[in-house]
Amino acid sequence: MSFNFDERVERNHTDSEKWLKYRDQDIIPLWIADTDFRVAPAIQHALSERVAQGVFGYADDQGELAKAAMQWVEKQYHWTIDPDWVVPLSGIKPLFSLLQECLLSAEQNSVCHTPIYPPFTQSARNAQRAQRLIPYPLFEQPDFLGTSLPALTAQERLLFICHPHNPGGKSYSREALQQLAEYAEHYDLLVCSDEIHADLLLEPGRRHTPFASLSADSAQRSITLLSAAKAFNLAGLGCAIAIVPNNRLREQIRRAVAQRMPVPNSLGIVATLAAWQRSEEWLVAQRHYLRGNRDLLVKSLQALPALRLVVPDAGFLAWIDASGLQQANPHRWLEQQGLGLTAGAPFGDPQAVRLNFGCCRSQLDEALTRLHNAIQQAYARF
């Protein structure tokens, strides 16, 4: 079956946050992390059937989500899990704060790298917990995750990682993960691994390695977060899972989730099941298309010395050092050139921007043409 990722899907007049931000402006939206591709036919068909039924009460998936997750991670990552380890979630972002509230005392801290997806750091403030940030030199050492880690105190208890990394688009090697696992064991850290981009490794033949799959010890200290949201473009449907092998830890999290978070909605469950059970062919085709977009972006930016790119090997997000533009606010300057990227400041680097290349190629071509023209006109010395 063939899939048309070159189609320009009209989103200007929908509820799309991505497109509403710049509605009625000549700015190409390349920011928030959803793609502009239609979902897989099996997902659209499953949703249409469910909508036709016409009743949308409280949802109980009767264990189908856990069973589908078990089969998916076994096939995709060669990771064997027990369906009992799965905790259904209505989303991942709220869980970051919830974990800090239910797993840490007021005197204990979480730890994570920076730059990082902003909810990791915002969640500590929301939970009124301290957080230690470990600088991550993405532009110098992309596989840095498990090296040069600082000594910790007894107060640091919960380590957050983003694997593959957002905003860097890096999928960590087993060696880097193993170093991190040894670090976690040494300091007896719980590890929350956000692996929501795990199904979008772009290099042919490369397989995602879940942190929890490294060893029995890693499994017992881990909370793995997964969702079909990024790989299958389902971010608006509110369905995810946590995989928690440790019985005591899982029950603690399950109780907190039941008290503070809604269950996944019925359409989110239907879409996720259709994604994991019947849409792998579409996913493979999308990876191929995204790889082409990534390669086009890399080649284009090689001709712009003012910009420095972390070449992503996973996902559809590119982290760009824009300090060479010599602008106080490179994000705002790029908006003035008709390019709506994500500002780097909330991630921890105000001189960087994040570009979403999960769009049809003609739109990416147009955006890169604007970028080249703007820089050549304003910075002829480059």
Secondary structure, 3 states (H helix, E strand, C coil): CCCCCCCCCCCCCCCCHHHHCCCCCCCEECCCCCCCCCCCHHHHHHHHHHHHHCCCCCCCCCCHHHHHHHHHHHHHHCCCCCHHHEEEECCCHHHHHHHHHHHCCCCCEEEEEECCCCHHHHHHHHCCCEEEEEECCCCCCCCCCCCCCCCCCCCEEEEEEECCCCCCCCCCCHHHHHHHHHHHHHHCCEEEEECCCHHHECCCCCCCCCHHHCCHHHHHCEEEEECCCCCCCCHHHCCEEEECCCHHHHHHHHHHHHHHCCCCCHHHHHHHHHHHHHCHHHHHHHHHHHHHHHHHHHHHHHCCCCCEEECCCECCEEEEECHHHCCCCHHHHHHHCCEECEECHHHCCCCEEEEECCCCHHHHHHHHHHHHHHHHHHCCCC
